[in-house]
Amino acid sequence: MKIVDANTDLCANHSEAYSKVKGAYSLWFAAYGNLTHEDFLKRLVVLPETGDRAREVVRFLIHNPERWK
């Protein structure tokens, strides 16, 4: 079991959440049209359906936008 993902520098749980958040962006972009990463993250962080790890990743990306690869 790997502790840190080499591509994201995140633990396995947060790396999985990061991948899911990134994957969801394309779906949201298709649904909402011209949606920036910043707007997407701001919307996602307040949804009650957003899981704890995903919310932590979203907050991290809001404060570290350069990490959106």
C-alpha positions as CSV (number, residue, x, y, z in Angstrom):
1,M,0.0,0.0,0.0
2,K,1.4,3.3,-1.0
3,I,1.3,6.1,1.5
4,V,1.9,9.1,-0.8
5,D,0.9,9.2,-4.5
6,A,3.9,10.4,-6.5
7,N,1.7,12.3,-9.0
8,T,-0.2,14.3,-6.5
9,D,1.9,14.3,-3.4
10,L,-1.2,13.3,-1.4
11,C,-2.0,10.3,0.7
12,A,-4.0,7.5,-1.0
13,N,-7.4,8.7,0.3
14,H,-6.9,12.3,-0.7
15,S,-5.4,11.3,-4.0
16,E,-8.5,9.3,-4.8
17,A,-10.7,12.3,-3.8
18,Y,-8.5,14.6,-5.9
19,S,-9.1,12.3,-9.0
20,K,-12.8,12.3,-8.4
21,V,-13.0,16.1,-8.0
22,K,-11.0,16.6,-11.2
23,G,-13.2,14.1,-13.0
24,A,-16.4,15.8,-11.8
25,Y,-15.2,19.2,-13.2
26,S,-15.7,18.0,-16.8
27,L,-19.2,16.9,-16.0
28,W,-20.0,20.2,-14.3
29,F,-18.4,22.2,-17.1
30,A,-20.6,20.4,-19.6
31,A,-23.7,21.1,-17.5
32,Y,-23.0,24.7,-16.5
33,G,-21.1,25.9,-19.6
34,N,-18.3,28.4,-18.9
35,L,-17.5,27.3,-15.4
36,T,-14.0,28.2,-14.0
37,H,-12.1,25.9,-11.7
38,E,-12.5,28.4,-8.9
39,D,-16.3,28.7,-9.3
40,F,-16.6,24.9,-9.5
41,L,-14.6,24.5,-6.2
42,K,-16.6,27.2,-4.4
43,R,-19.8,25.4,-5.4
44,L,-18.6,22.0,-4.5
45,V,-17.3,22.8,-1.1
46,V,-20.7,23.9,0.2
47,L,-22.7,21.0,-1.1
48,P,-23.9,18.7,1.7
49,E,-23.3,15.7,-0.6
50,T,-19.6,16.4,-0.8
51,G,-17.7,13.9,1.3
52,D,-15.2,14.8,3.9
53,R,-12.0,13.9,2.0
54,A,-13.3,15.6,-1.2
55,R,-14.1,18.7,0.9
56,E,-10.6,18.7,2.3
57,V,-9.1,18.4,-1.2
58,V,-11.4,21.2,-2.5
59,R,-10.4,23.5,0.4
60,F,-6.7,22.7,-0.3
61,L,-7.2,23.5,-4.0
62,I,-9.0,26.8,-3.2
63,H,-5.9,27.9,-1.2
64,N,-3.4,26.3,-3.6
65,P,-4.8,26.9,-7.1
66,E,-1.4,26.1,-8.7
67,R,-2.0,22.5,-7.6
68,W,-4.8,22.1,-10.1
69,K,-3.0,20.0,-12.7
